[in-house]
């Protein structure tokens, strides 16, 4: 049985990027209805912050992804972090993934 294409792409992306204490990795996962993001320090193997759109009820999926990015940016700034490495999780940098990244930038985080 063959692996889904997204998992192959995700493995290819992950071998080139990793997060550190000063510049953690933002990992994105999207399902058919929801989007999730985690801020991960790969050197200590810890999740520093996470956010999802499970509690956001109104707006389109892209609008909810942008709100998730803005909410996650607030959490990141409260941790006194400014820069991140963006891990798109094997998804195209398009649509909801792009909206989440723009929400992070709008919240004041550099990707």
Buried (B, 14 or more C-beta within 10 A) or exposed (E): EEEEEBEEBBEEBBEEEBBEEEBBBBBBBBEEEBBBBBBBBBEEEEEBBBBBBEEBEEEEBBBBBBBBBBBBBEBBEEEEBEEBBBBBBBBEEEBBBBBBBBBBBEBEBEE
